[in-house]
Amino acid sequence: MEIGIIGVGNIGSMLLETLYNENYTFNIINRTRSKLKKYEKIESIKICKSIKDVYENSKYIFIAVKPQHIDEVFEELSELEEKENYLISTAAGKELKEIIEKTHKNNVIRIMPTVISKIGKGVTAISFNKTIEKNFKKSVIDLMKPLGKILELDEEKFDAFTILNSSGPAFVAFILESFIEGAINIGLHAETAKDIVLKTFEGSIKFLEKEEIDLSELKYRVSSPGESQ
C-alpha cells in the first residue's frame, strides 16, 4: 500500500511515525526540506519533489500542512487529474464541501487527530464524503487504527469534538499542574508530587475502565463515611 503525506510538521510527522509499517511505502513532501532529513535513509519512505509525485503515487494522501499554506496545496491538487485515490485532510475548519470545491476531487475525508494519537491512545474523529463506499470507509479506518480509537462523526460535530478532544490534553495538563503545585505546597518534593499525581490519575482511569462503574460510583467509594459501630 502506498501512503502520501503532504506536510511533515507536528501532525504529519506524527501520522508518519505512528502509521509506519514496513509493508507500506510512504511518499512524503514538506515545504521545509530540513524536516525530511531524518527520513532520507529509510527504505520504505520516499521523499518526493512535488505534490504531484505524492498524489500520483499514493492511494491515501494525508494533507497535514499549516493553515496558511492549505489553499496553495488545494490549488495544486485541483490541477491534477482525479484518480482512484483518497484525500485525507487534517485541517481544522476546512469542511468537506470546501475541500471538494477547491481540489476538484470527490474522494475526500476529514480527520481530527490529537497529540496523544502518537502513542495510540487518542480518539480520532473521521468524516467521509458521501461518494465513498462503505468498504473503503472500513479500509481507511483500519489504516488509522494505530492512532487509537477511530470515531466516525457527523461533520457538524467536528468543532465540538475539537474543543473536547484535540484541545483536551492541554486542559488535562493544566489540571495535573494544579494538583502537583498543591502537593508541593503541602510539603512534597516536586518529582515525588508529579509521580504521585500522574499515577493517581492513571490508576483512576484504569480502575473506572476495569470496574465499568460511573464516575459518581467512584466518588462514593472514595468519600463515603464508614458505618458507625
MODELLER restraints for C-alpha pairs under 7 A, 6 or more apart:
rsr = mdl.restraints
at = mdl.atoms
rsr.add(forms.Gaussian(group=physical.xy_distance, feature=features.Distance(at['CA:1:A'], at['CA:24:A']), mean=4.98, stdev=0.5))
rsr.add(forms.Gaussian(group=physical.xy_distance, feature=features.Distance(at['CA:1:A'], at['CA:25:A']), mean=6.27, stdev=0.5))
rsr.add(forms.Gaussian(group=physical.xy_distance, feature=features.Distance(at['CA:2:A'], at['CA:24:A']), mean=5.77, stdev=0.5))
rsr.add(forms.Gaussian(group=physical.xy_distance, feature=features.Distance(at['CA:2:A'], at['CA:25:A']), mean=4.72, stdev=0.5))
rsr.add(forms.Gaussian(group=physical.xy_distance, feature=features.Distance(at['CA:2:A'], at['CA:26:A']), mean=5.84, stdev=0.5))
rsr.add(forms.Gaussian(group=physical.xy_distance, feature=features.Distance(at['CA:2:A'], at['CA:57:A']), mean=6.93, stdev=0.5))
rsr.add(forms.Gaussian(group=physical.xy_distance, feature=features.Distance(at['CA:2:A'], at['CA:58:A']), mean=4.74, stdev=0.5))
rsr.add(forms.Gaussian(group=physical.xy_distance, feature=features.Distance(at['CA:2:A'], at['CA:59:A']), mean=5.71, stdev=0.5))
rsr.add(forms.Gaussian(group=physical.xy_distance, feature=features.Distance(at['CA:3:A'], at['CA:25:A']), mean=6.17, stdev=0.5))
rsr.add(forms.Gaussian(group=physical.xy_distance, feature=features.Distance(at['CA:3:A'], at['CA:26:A']), mean=4.85, stdev=0.5))
rsr.add(forms.Gaussian(group=physical.xy_distance, feature=features.Distance(at['CA:3:A'], at['CA:27:A']), mean=6.10, stdev=0.5))
rsr.add(forms.Gaussian(group=physical.xy_distance, feature=features.Distance(at['CA:3:A'], at['CA:58:A']), mean=5.01, stdev=0.5))
rsr.add(forms.Gaussian(group=physical.xy_distance, feature=features.Distance(at['CA:3:A'], at['CA:59:A']), mean=5.98, stdev=0.5))
rsr.add(forms.Gaussian(group=physical.xy_distance, feature=features.Distance(at['CA:3:A'], at['CA:60:A']), mean=5.02, stdev=0.5))
rsr.add(forms.Gaussian(group=physical.xy_distance, feature=features.Distance(at['CA:3:A'], at['CA:61:A']), mean=5.92, stdev=0.5))
rsr.add(forms.Gaussian(group=physical.xy_distance, feature=features.Distance(at['CA:4:A'], at['CA:26:A']), mean=5.64, stdev=0.5))
rsr.add(forms.Gaussian(group=physical.xy_distance, feature=features.Distance(at['CA:4:A'], at['CA:27:A']), mean=4.56, stdev=0.5))
rsr.add(forms.Gaussian(group=physical.xy_distance, feature=features.Distance(at['CA:4:A'], at['CA:28:A']), mean=5.64, stdev=0.5))
rsr.add(forms.Gaussian(group=physical.xy_distance, feature=features.Distance(at['CA:4:A'], at['CA:54:A']), mean=5.47, stdev=0.5))
rsr.add(forms.Gaussian(group=physical.xy_distance, feature=features.Distance(at['CA:4:A'], at['CA:55:A']), mean=6.86, stdev=0.5))
rsr.add(forms.Gaussian(group=physical.xy_distance, feature=features.Distance(at['CA:4:A'], at['CA:58:A']), mean=5.29, stdev=0.5))
rsr.add(forms.Gaussian(group=physical.xy_distance, feature=features.Distance(at['CA:4:A'], at['CA:60:A']), mean=6.01, stdev=0.5))
rsr.add(forms.Gaussian(group=physical.xy_distance, feature=features.Distance(at['CA:4:A'], at['CA:61:A']), mean=4.29, stdev=0.5))
rsr.add(forms.Gaussian(group=physical.xy_distance, feature=features.Distance(at['CA:4:A'], at['CA:62:A']), mean=5.99, stdev=0.5))
rsr.add(forms.Gaussian(group=physical.xy_distance, feature=features.Distance(at['CA:5:A'], at['CA:12:A']), mean=6.54, stdev=0.5))
rsr.add(forms.Gaussian(group=physical.xy_distance, feature=features.Distance(at['CA:5:A'], at['CA:27:A']), mean=6.34, stdev=0.5))
rsr.add(forms.Gaussian(group=physical.xy_distance, feature=features.Distance(at['CA:5:A'], at['CA:28:A']), mean=4.80, stdev=0.5))
rsr.add(forms.Gaussian(group=physical.xy_distance, feature=features.Distance(at['CA:5:A'], at['CA:29:A']), mean=6.59, stdev=0.5))
rsr.add(forms.Gaussian(group=physical.xy_distance, feature=features.Distance(at['CA:5:A'], at['CA:61:A']), mean=5.63, stdev=0.5))
rsr.add(forms.Gaussian(group=physical.xy_distance, feature=features.Distance(at['CA:5:A'], at['CA:62:A']), mean=4.71, stdev=0.5))
rsr.add(forms.Gaussian(group=physical.xy_distance, feature=features.Distance(at['CA:5:A'], at['CA:63:A']), mean=6.13, stdev=0.5))
rsr.add(forms.Gaussian(group=physical.xy_distance, feature=features.Distance(at['CA:6:A'], at['CA:28:A']), mean=5.96, stdev=0.5))
rsr.add(forms.Gaussian(group=physical.xy_distance, feature=features.Distance(at['CA:6:A'], at['CA:29:A']), mean=5.26, stdev=0.5))
rsr.add(forms.Gaussian(group=physical.xy_distance, feature=features.Distance(at['CA:6:A'], at['CA:30:A']), mean=6.29, stdev=0.5))
rsr.add(forms.Gaussian(group=physical.xy_distance, feature=features.Distance(at['CA:6:A'], at['CA:62:A']), mean=6.11, stdev=0.5))
rsr.add(forms.Gaussian(group=physical.xy_distance, feature=features.Distance(at['CA:6:A'], at['CA:63:A']), mean=4.96, stdev=0.5))
rsr.add(forms.Gaussian(group=physical.xy_distance, feature=features.Distance(at['CA:6:A'], at['CA:64:A']), mean=5.85, stdev=0.5))
rsr.add(forms.Gaussian(group=physical.xy_distance, feature=features.Distance(at['CA:6:A'], at['CA:65:A']), mean=6.55, stdev=0.5))
rsr.add(forms.Gaussian(group=physical.xy_distance, feature=features.Distance(at['CA:7:A'], at['CA:29:A']), mean=5.95, stdev=0.5))
rsr.add(forms.Gaussian(group=physical.xy_distance, feature=features.Distance(at['CA:7:A'], at['CA:30:A']), mean=4.64, stdev=0.5))
rsr.add(forms.Gaussian(group=physical.xy_distance, feature=features.Distance(at['CA:7:A'], at['CA:63:A']), mean=6.56, stdev=0.5))
rsr.add(forms.Gaussian(group=physical.xy_distance, feature=features.Distance(at['CA:7:A'], at['CA:64:A']), mean=4.95, stdev=0.5))
rsr.add(forms.Gaussian(group=physical.xy_distance, feature=features.Distance(at['CA:7:A'], at['CA:65:A']), mean=4.55, stdev=0.5))
rsr.add(forms.Gaussian(group=physical.xy_distance, feature=features.Distance(at['CA:8:A'], at['CA:29:A']), mean=6.91, stdev=0.5))
rsr.add(forms.Gaussian(group=physical.xy_distance, feature=features.Distance(at['CA:8:A'], at['CA:30:A']), mean=5.57, stdev=0.5))
rsr.add(forms.Gaussian(group=physical.xy_distance, feature=features.Distance(at['CA:8:A'], at['CA:64:A']), mean=6.98, stdev=0.5))
rsr.add(forms.Gaussian(group=physical.xy_distance, feature=features.Distance(at['CA:11:A'], at['CA:64:A']), mean=6.19, stdev=0.5))
rsr.add(forms.Gaussian(group=physical.xy_distance, feature=features.Distance(at['CA:12:A'], at['CA:64:A']), mean=5.27, stdev=0.5))
rsr.add(forms.Gaussian(group=physical.xy_distance, feature=features.Distance(at['CA:14:A'], at['CA:118:A']), mean=5.80, stdev=0.5))
rsr.add(forms.Gaussian(group=physical.xy_distance, feature=features.Distance(at['CA:18:A'], at['CA:118:A']), mean=5.78, stdev=0.5))
rsr.add(forms.Gaussian(group=physical.xy_distance, feature=features.Distance(at['CA:18:A'], at['CA:146:A']), mean=6.36, stdev=0.5))
rsr.add(forms.Gaussian(group=physical.xy_distance, feature=features.Distance(at['CA:18:A'], at['CA:147:A']), mean=6.62, stdev=0.5))
rsr.add(forms.Gaussian(group=physical.xy_distance, feature=features.Distance(at['CA:19:A'], at['CA:144:A']), mean=6.89, stdev=0.5))
rsr.add(forms.Gaussian(group=physical.xy_distance, feature=features.Distance(at['CA:19:A'], at['CA:146:A']), mean=6.10, stdev=0.5))
rsr.add(forms.Gaussian(group=physical.xy_distance, feature=features.Distance(at['CA:22:A'], at['CA:44:A']), mean=6.35, stdev=0.5))
rsr.add(forms.Gaussian(group=physical.xy_distance, feature=features.Distance(at['CA:24:A'], at['CA:44:A']), mean=6.81, stdev=0.5))
rsr.add(forms.Gaussian(group=physical.xy_distance, feature=features.Distance(at['CA:25:A'], at['CA:44:A']), mean=4.87, stdev=0.5))
rsr.add(forms.Gaussian(group=physical.xy_distance, feature=features.Distance(at['CA:25:A'], at['CA:45:A']), mean=5.88, stdev=0.5))
rsr.add(forms.Gaussian(group=physical.xy_distance, feature=features.Distance(at['CA:26:A'], at['CA:44:A']), mean=6.25, stdev=0.5))
rsr.add(forms.Gaussian(group=physical.xy_distance, feature=features.Distance(at['CA:26:A'], at['CA:45:A']), mean=4.68, stdev=0.5))
rsr.add(forms.Gaussian(group=physical.xy_distance, feature=features.Distance(at['CA:26:A'], at['CA:46:A']), mean=5.97, stdev=0.5))
rsr.add(forms.Gaussian(group=physical.xy_distance, feature=features.Distance(at['CA:27:A'], at['CA:45:A']), mean=6.12, stdev=0.5))
rsr.add(forms.Gaussian(group=physical.xy_distance, feature=features.Distance(at['CA:27:A'], at['CA:46:A']), mean=4.87, stdev=0.5))
rsr.add(forms.Gaussian(group=physical.xy_distance, feature=features.Distance(at['CA:27:A'], at['CA:47:A']), mean=6.01, stdev=0.5))
rsr.add(forms.Gaussian(group=physical.xy_distance, feature=features.Distance(at['CA:27:A'], at['CA:48:A']), mean=6.25, stdev=0.5))
rsr.add(forms.Gaussian(group=physical.xy_distance, feature=features.Distance(at['CA:27:A'], at['CA:54:A']), mean=5.46, stdev=0.5))
rsr.add(forms.Gaussian(group=physical.xy_distance, feature=features.Distance(at['CA:27:A'], at['CA:58:A']), mean=6.97, stdev=0.5))
rsr.add(forms.Gaussian(group=physical.xy_distance, feature=features.Distance(at['CA:28:A'], at['CA:46:A']), mean=6.27, stdev=0.5))
rsr.add(forms.Gaussian(group=physical.xy_distance, feature=features.Distance(at['CA:28:A'], at['CA:47:A']), mean=5.14, stdev=0.5))
rsr.add(forms.Gaussian(group=physical.xy_distance, feature=features.Distance(at['CA:28:A'], at['CA:48:A']), mean=5.77, stdev=0.5))
rsr.add(forms.Gaussian(group=physical.xy_distance, feature=features.Distance(at['CA:28:A'], at['CA:54:A']), mean=6.46, stdev=0.5))
rsr.add(forms.Gaussian(group=physical.xy_distance, feature=features.Distance(at['CA:29:A'], at['CA:47:A']), mean=6.00, stdev=0.5))
rsr.add(forms.Gaussian(group=physical.xy_distance, feature=features.Distance(at['CA:29:A'], at['CA:48:A']), mean=5.46, stdev=0.5))
rsr.add(forms.Gaussian(group=physical.xy_distance, feature=features.Distance(at['CA:29:A'], at['CA:49:A']), mean=6.88, stdev=0.5))
rsr.add(forms.Gaussian(group=physical.xy_distance, feature=features.Distance(at['CA:29:A'], at['CA:50:A']), mean=6.97, stdev=0.5))
rsr.add(forms.Gaussian(group=physical.xy_distance, feature=features.Distance(at['CA:39:A'], at['CA:45:A']), mean=6.71, stdev=0.5))
rsr.add(forms.Gaussian(group=physical.xy_distance, feature=features.Distance(at['CA:48:A'], at['CA:54:A']), mean=6.40, stdev=0.5))
rsr.add(forms.Gaussian(group=physical.xy_distance, feature=features.Distance(at['CA:55:A'], at['CA:61:A']), mean=6.63, stdev=0.5))
rsr.add(forms.Gaussian(group=physical.xy_distance, feature=features.Distance(at['CA:59:A'], at['CA:85:A']), mean=4.44, stdev=0.5))
rsr.add(forms.Gaussian(group=physical.xy_distance, feature=features.Distance(at['CA:59:A'], at['CA:86:A']), mean=6.18, stdev=0.5))
rsr.add(forms.Gaussian(group=physical.xy_distance, feature=features.Distance(at['CA:60:A'], at['CA:85:A']), mean=5.83, stdev=0.5))
rsr.add(forms.Gaussian(group=physical.xy_distance, feature=features.Distance(at['CA:60:A'], at['CA:86:A']), mean=4.88, stdev=0.5))
rsr.add(forms.Gaussian(group=physical.xy_distance, feature=features.Distance(at['CA:60:A'], at['CA:87:A']), mean=6.20, stdev=0.5))
rsr.add(forms.Gaussian(group=physical.xy_distance, feature=features.Distance(at['CA:61:A'], at['CA:86:A']), mean=6.05, stdev=0.5))
rsr.add(forms.Gaussian(group=physical.xy_distance, feature=features.Distance(at['CA:61:A'], at['CA:87:A']), mean=4.93, stdev=0.5))
rsr.add(forms.Gaussian(group=physical.xy_distance, feature=features.Distance(at['CA:61:A'], at['CA:88:A']), mean=5.83, stdev=0.5))
rsr.add(forms.Gaussian(group=physical.xy_distance, feature=features.Distance(at['CA:62:A'], at['CA:87:A']), mean=6.11, stdev=0.5))
rsr.add(forms.Gaussian(group=physical.xy_distance, feature=features.Distance(at['CA:62:A'], at['CA:88:A']), mean=4.63, stdev=0.5))
rsr.add(forms.Gaussian(group=physical.xy_distance, feature=features.Distance(at['CA:62:A'], at['CA:89:A']), mean=5.84, stdev=0.5))
rsr.add(forms.Gaussian(group=physical.xy_distance, feature=features.Distance(at['CA:63:A'], at['CA:88:A']), mean=6.00, stdev=0.5))
rsr.add(forms.Gaussian(group=physical.xy_distance, feature=features.Distance(at['CA:63:A'], at['CA:89:A']), mean=4.79, stdev=0.5))
rsr.add(forms.Gaussian(group=physical.xy_distance, feature=features.Distance(at['CA:63:A'], at['CA:90:A']), mean=6.18, stdev=0.5))
rsr.add(forms.Gaussian(group=physical.xy_distance, feature=features.Distance(at['CA:64:A'], at['CA:89:A']), mean=6.58, stdev=0.5))
rsr.add(forms.Gaussian(group=physical.xy_distance, feature=features.Distance(at['CA:64:A'], at['CA:90:A']), mean=5.52, stdev=0.5))
rsr.add(forms.Gaussian(group=physical.xy_distance, feature=features.Distance(at['CA:64:A'], at['CA:91:A']), mean=6.74, stdev=0.5))
rsr.add(forms.Gaussian(group=physical.xy_distance, feature=features.Distance(at['CA:67:A'], at['CA:91:A']), mean=6.87, stdev=0.5))
rsr.add(forms.Gaussian(group=physical.xy_distance, feature=features.Distance(at['CA:74:A'], at['CA:102:A']), mean=5.70, stdev=0.5))
rsr.add(forms.Gaussian(group=physical.xy_distance, feature=features.Distance(at['CA:74:A'], at['CA:103:A']), mean=4.90, stdev=0.5))
rsr.add(forms.Gaussian(group=physical.xy_distance, feature=features.Distance(at['CA:75:A'], at['CA:102:A']), mean=6.44, stdev=0.5))
rsr.add(forms.Gaussian(group=physical.xy_distance, feature=features.Distance(at['CA:75:A'], at['CA:103:A']), mean=6.17, stdev=0.5))
rsr.add(forms.Gaussian(group=physical.xy_distance, feature=features.Distance(at['CA:77:A'], at['CA:103:A']), mean=5.37, stdev=0.5))
rsr.add(forms.Gaussian(group=physical.xy_distance, feature=features.Distance(at['CA:78:A'], at['CA:102:A']), mean=6.49, stdev=0.5))
rsr.add(forms.Gaussian(group=physical.xy_distance, feature=features.Distance(at['CA:78:A'], at['CA:103:A']), mean=4.05, stdev=0.5))
rsr.add(forms.Gaussian(group=physical.xy_distance, feature=features.Distance(at['CA:78:A'], at['CA:104:A']), mean=5.13, stdev=0.5))
rsr.add(forms.Gaussian(group=physical.xy_distance, feature=features.Distance(at['CA:82:A'], at['CA:105:A']), mean=6.15, stdev=0.5))
rsr.add(forms.Gaussian(group=physical.xy_distance, feature=features.Distance(at['CA:85:A'], at['CA:107:A']), mean=6.95, stdev=0.5))
rsr.add(forms.Gaussian(group=physical.xy_distance, feature=features.Distance(at['CA:86:A'], at['CA:107:A']), mean=5.03, stdev=0.5))
rsr.add(forms.Gaussian(group=physical.xy_distance, feature=features.Distance(at['CA:86:A'], at['CA:108:A']), mean=5.87, stdev=0.5))
rsr.add(forms.Gaussian(group=physical.xy_distance, feature=features.Distance(at['CA:87:A'], at['CA:107:A']), mean=6.31, stdev=0.5))
rsr.add(forms.Gaussian(group=physical.xy_distance, feature=features.Distance(at['CA:87:A'], at['CA:108:A']), mean=4.87, stdev=0.5))
rsr.add(forms.Gaussian(group=physical.xy_distance, feature=features.Distance(at['CA:87:A'], at['CA:109:A']), mean=6.07, stdev=0.5))
rsr.add(forms.Gaussian(group=physical.xy_distance, feature=features.Distance(at['CA:88:A'], at['CA:108:A']), mean=6.06, stdev=0.5))
rsr.add(forms.Gaussian(group=physical.xy_distance, feature=features.Distance(at['CA:88:A'], at['CA:109:A']), mean=4.65, stdev=0.5))
rsr.add(forms.Gaussian(group=physical.xy_distance, feature=features.Distance(at['CA:88:A'], at['CA:110:A']), mean=5.59, stdev=0.5))
rsr.add(forms.Gaussian(group=physical.xy_distance, feature=features.Distance(at['CA:88:A'], at['CA:111:A']), mean=6.81, stdev=0.5))
rsr.add(forms.Gaussian(group=physical.xy_distance, feature=features.Distance(at['CA:89:A'], at['CA:109:A']), mean=6.22, stdev=0.5))
rsr.add(forms.Gaussian(group=physical.xy_distance, feature=features.Distance(at['CA:89:A'], at['CA:110:A']), mean=4.89, stdev=0.5))
rsr.add(forms.Gaussian(group=physical.xy_distance, feature=features.Distance(at['CA:89:A'], at['CA:111:A']), mean=6.14, stdev=0.5))
rsr.add(forms.Gaussian(group=physical.xy_distance, feature=features.Distance(at['CA:90:A'], at['CA:110:A']), mean=6.15, stdev=0.5))
rsr.add(forms.Gaussian(group=physical.xy_distance, feature=features.Distance(at['CA:90:A'], at['CA:111:A']), mean=5.25, stdev=0.5))
rsr.add(forms.Gaussian(group=physical.xy_distance, feature=features.Distance(at['CA:90:A'], at['CA:112:A']), mean=5.74, stdev=0.5))
rsr.add(forms.Gaussian(group=physical.xy_distance, feature=features.Distance(at['CA:96:A'], at['CA:108:A']), mean=6.71, stdev=0.5))
rsr.add(forms.Gaussian(group=physical.xy_distance, feature=features.Distance(at['CA:96:A'], at['CA:110:A']), mean=6.79, stdev=0.5))
rsr.add(forms.Gaussian(group=physical.xy_distance, feature=features.Distance(at['CA:96:A'], at['CA:129:A']), mean=6.66, stdev=0.5))
rsr.add(forms.Gaussian(group=physical.xy_distance, feature=features.Distance(at['CA:100:A'], at['CA:106:A']), mean=5.81, stdev=0.5))
rsr.add(forms.Gaussian(group=physical.xy_distance, feature=features.Distance(at['CA:100:A'], at['CA:108:A']), mean=6.78, stdev=0.5))
rsr.add(forms.Gaussian(group=physical.xy_distance, feature=features.Distance(at['CA:106:A'], at['CA:131:A']), mean=6.73, stdev=0.5))
rsr.add(forms.Gaussian(group=physical.xy_distance, feature=features.Distance(at['CA:107:A'], at['CA:129:A']), mean=6.61, stdev=0.5))
rsr.add(forms.Gaussian(group=physical.xy_distance, feature=features.Distance(at['CA:107:A'], at['CA:131:A']), mean=6.52, stdev=0.5))
rsr.add(forms.Gaussian(group=physical.xy_distance, feature=features.Distance(at['CA:107:A'], at['CA:132:A']), mean=6.21, stdev=0.5))
rsr.add(forms.Gaussian(group=physical.xy_distance, feature=features.Distance(at['CA:108:A'], at['CA:128:A']), mean=6.54, stdev=0.5))
rsr.add(forms.Gaussian(group=physical.xy_distance, feature=features.Distance(at['CA:108:A'], at['CA:129:A']), mean=5.65, stdev=0.5))
rsr.add(forms.Gaussian(group=physical.xy_distance, feature=features.Distance(at['CA:109:A'], at['CA:127:A']), mean=5.80, stdev=0.5))
rsr.add(forms.Gaussian(group=physical.xy_distance, feature=features.Distance(at['CA:109:A'], at['CA:128:A']), mean=4.65, stdev=0.5))
rsr.add(forms.Gaussian(group=physical.xy_distance, feature=features.Distance(at['CA:109:A'], at['CA:129:A']), mean=6.11, stdev=0.5))
rsr.add(forms.Gaussian(group=physical.xy_distance, feature=features.Distance(at['CA:110:A'], at['CA:126:A']), mean=5.60, stdev=0.5))
rsr.add(forms.Gaussian(group=physical.xy_distance, feature=features.Distance(at['CA:110:A'], at['CA:127:A']), mean=5.20, stdev=0.5))
rsr.add(forms.Gaussian(group=physical.xy_distance, feature=features.Distance(at['CA:110:A'], at['CA:128:A']), mean=6.55, stdev=0.5))
rsr.add(forms.Gaussian(group=physical.xy_distance, feature=features.Distance(at['CA:111:A'], at['CA:124:A']), mean=6.58, stdev=0.5))
rsr.add(forms.Gaussian(group=physical.xy_distance, feature=features.Distance(at['CA:111:A'], at['CA:125:A']), mean=5.42, stdev=0.5))
rsr.add(forms.Gaussian(group=physical.xy_distance, feature=features.Distance(at['CA:111:A'], at['CA:126:A']), mean=4.39, stdev=0.5))
rsr.add(forms.Gaussian(group=physical.xy_distance, feature=features.Distance(at['CA:111:A'], at['CA:127:A']), mean=6.51, stdev=0.5))
rsr.add(forms.Gaussian(group=physical.xy_distance, feature=features.Distance(at['CA:112:A'], at['CA:124:A']), mean=5.41, stdev=0.5))
rsr.add(forms.Gaussian(group=physical.xy_distance, feature=features.Distance(at['CA:112:A'], at['CA:125:A']), mean=5.09, stdev=0.5))
rsr.add(forms.Gaussian(group=physical.xy_distance, feature=features.Distance(at['CA:112:A'], at['CA:126:A']), mean=6.61, stdev=0.5))
rsr.add(forms.Gaussian(group=physical.xy_distance, feature=features.Distance(at['CA:113:A'], at['CA:123:A']), mean=6.68, stdev=0.5))
rsr.add(forms.Gaussian(group=physical.xy_distance, feature=features.Distance(at['CA:113:A'], at['CA:124:A']), mean=4.41, stdev=0.5))
rsr.add(forms.Gaussian(group=physical.xy_distance, feature=features.Distance(at['CA:113:A'], at['CA:125:A']), mean=6.67, stdev=0.5))
rsr.add(forms.Gaussian(group=physical.xy_distance, feature=features.Distance(at['CA:113:A'], at['CA:166:A']), mean=6.65, stdev=0.5))
rsr.add(forms.Gaussian(group=physical.xy_distance, feature=features.Distance(at['CA:114:A'], at['CA:122:A']), mean=6.25, stdev=0.5))
rsr.add(forms.Gaussian(group=physical.xy_distance, feature=features.Distance(at['CA:114:A'], at['CA:124:A']), mean=6.88, stdev=0.5))
rsr.add(forms.Gaussian(group=physical.xy_distance, feature=features.Distance(at['CA:114:A'], at['CA:165:A']), mean=6.98, stdev=0.5))
rsr.add(forms.Gaussian(group=physical.xy_distance, feature=features.Distance(at['CA:114:A'], at['CA:166:A']), mean=4.69, stdev=0.5))
rsr.add(forms.Gaussian(group=physical.xy_distance, feature=features.Distance(at['CA:116:A'], at['CA:122:A']), mean=5.09, stdev=0.5))
rsr.add(forms.Gaussian(group=physical.xy_distance, feature=features.Distance(at['CA:117:A'], at['CA:123:A']), mean=6.96, stdev=0.5))
rsr.add(forms.Gaussian(group=physical.xy_distance, feature=features.Distance(at['CA:117:A'], at['CA:147:A']), mean=4.66, stdev=0.5))
rsr.add(forms.Gaussian(group=physical.xy_distance, feature=features.Distance(at['CA:117:A'], at['CA:148:A']), mean=6.15, stdev=0.5))
rsr.add(forms.Gaussian(group=physical.xy_distance, feature=features.Distance(at['CA:118:A'], at['CA:147:A']), mean=6.34, stdev=0.5))
rsr.add(forms.Gaussian(group=physical.xy_distance, feature=features.Distance(at['CA:120:A'], at['CA:146:A']), mean=5.49, stdev=0.5))
rsr.add(forms.Gaussian(group=physical.xy_distance, feature=features.Distance(at['CA:120:A'], at['CA:147:A']), mean=4.37, stdev=0.5))
rsr.add(forms.Gaussian(group=physical.xy_distance, feature=features.Distance(at['CA:120:A'], at['CA:148:A']), mean=4.26, stdev=0.5))
rsr.add(forms.Gaussian(group=physical.xy_distance, feature=features.Distance(at['CA:121:A'], at['CA:147:A']), mean=6.79, stdev=0.5))
rsr.add(forms.Gaussian(group=physical.xy_distance, feature=features.Distance(at['CA:121:A'], at['CA:148:A']), mean=4.88, stdev=0.5))
rsr.add(forms.Gaussian(group=physical.xy_distance, feature=features.Distance(at['CA:122:A'], at['CA:147:A']), mean=6.37, stdev=0.5))
rsr.add(forms.Gaussian(group=physical.xy_distance, feature=features.Distance(at['CA:122:A'], at['CA:148:A']), mean=5.11, stdev=0.5))
rsr.add(forms.Gaussian(group=physical.xy_distance, feature=features.Distance(at['CA:122:A'], at['CA:149:A']), mean=6.34, stdev=0.5))
rsr.add(forms.Gaussian(group=physical.xy_distance, feature=features.Distance(at['CA:123:A'], at['CA:148:A']), mean=5.88, stdev=0.5))
rsr.add(forms.Gaussian(group=physical.xy_distance, feature=features.Distance(at['CA:123:A'], at['CA:149:A']), mean=4.73, stdev=0.5))
rsr.add(forms.Gaussian(group=physical.xy_distance, feature=features.Distance(at['CA:123:A'], at['CA:150:A']), mean=5.84, stdev=0.5))
rsr.add(forms.Gaussian(group=physical.xy_distance, feature=features.Distance(at['CA:123:A'], at['CA:151:A']), mean=6.83, stdev=0.5))
rsr.add(forms.Gaussian(group=physical.xy_distance, feature=features.Distance(at['CA:124:A'], at['CA:149:A']), mean=6.26, stdev=0.5))
rsr.add(forms.Gaussian(group=physical.xy_distance, feature=features.Distance(at['CA:124:A'], at['CA:150:A']), mean=4.92, stdev=0.5))
rsr.add(forms.Gaussian(group=physical.xy_distance, feature=features.Distance(at['CA:124:A'], at['CA:151:A']), mean=5.99, stdev=0.5))
rsr.add(forms.Gaussian(group=physical.xy_distance, feature=features.Distance(at['CA:125:A'], at['CA:150:A']), mean=6.04, stdev=0.5))
rsr.add(forms.Gaussian(group=physical.xy_distance, feature=features.Distance(at['CA:125:A'], at['CA:151:A']), mean=4.81, stdev=0.5))
rsr.add(forms.Gaussian(group=physical.xy_distance, feature=features.Distance(at['CA:125:A'], at['CA:152:A']), mean=5.81, stdev=0.5))
rsr.add(forms.Gaussian(group=physical.xy_distance, feature=features.Distance(at['CA:125:A'], at['CA:153:A']), mean=6.00, stdev=0.5))
rsr.add(forms.Gaussian(group=physical.xy_distance, feature=features.Distance(at['CA:126:A'], at['CA:150:A']), mean=6.96, stdev=0.5))
rsr.add(forms.Gaussian(group=physical.xy_distance, feature=features.Distance(at['CA:126:A'], at['CA:151:A']), mean=6.02, stdev=0.5))
rsr.add(forms.Gaussian(group=physical.xy_distance, feature=features.Distance(at['CA:126:A'], at['CA:152:A']), mean=4.80, stdev=0.5))
rsr.add(forms.Gaussian(group=physical.xy_distance, feature=features.Distance(at['CA:126:A'], at['CA:153:A']), mean=5.84, stdev=0.5))
rsr.add(forms.Gaussian(group=physical.xy_distance, feature=features.Distance(at['CA:127:A'], at['CA:152:A']), mean=5.83, stdev=0.5))
rsr.add(forms.Gaussian(group=physical.xy_distance, feature=features.Distance(at['CA:127:A'], at['CA:153:A']), mean=5.67, stdev=0.5))
rsr.add(forms.Gaussian(group=physical.xy_distance, feature=features.Distance(at['CA:127:A'], at['CA:154:A']), mean=6.27, stdev=0.5))
rsr.add(forms.Gaussian(group=physical.xy_distance, feature=features.Distance(at['CA:127:A'], at['CA:155:A']), mean=5.92, stdev=0.5))
rsr.add(forms.Gaussian(group=physical.xy_distance, feature=features.Distance(at['CA:141:A'], at['CA:150:A']), mean=6.53, stdev=0.5))
rsr.add(forms.Gaussian(group=physical.xy_distance, feature=features.Distance(at['CA:176:A'], at['CA:197:A']), mean=6.99, stdev=0.5))
rsr.add(forms.Gaussian(group=physical.xy_distance, feature=features.Distance(at['CA:179:A'], at['CA:197:A']), mean=6.76, stdev=0.5))
rsr.add(forms.Gaussian(group=physical.xy_distance, feature=features.Distance(at['CA:180:A'], at['CA:193:A']), mean=5.49, stdev=0.5))
rsr.add(forms.Gaussian(group=physical.xy_distance, feature=features.Distance(at['CA:180:A'], at['CA:194:A']), mean=5.61, stdev=0.5))
rsr.add(forms.Gaussian(group=physical.xy_distance, feature=features.Distance(at['CA:180:A'], at['CA:197:A']), mean=6.41, stdev=0.5))
rsr.add(forms.Gaussian(group=physical.xy_distance, feature=features.Distance(at['CA:183:A'], at['CA:193:A']), mean=5.67, stdev=0.5))
rsr.add(forms.Gaussian(group=physical.xy_distance, feature=features.Distance(at['CA:184:A'], at['CA:190:A']), mean=5.91, stdev=0.5))
rsr.add(forms.Gaussian(group=physical.xy_distance, feature=features.Distance(at['CA:184:A'], at['CA:193:A']), mean=6.36, stdev=0.5))
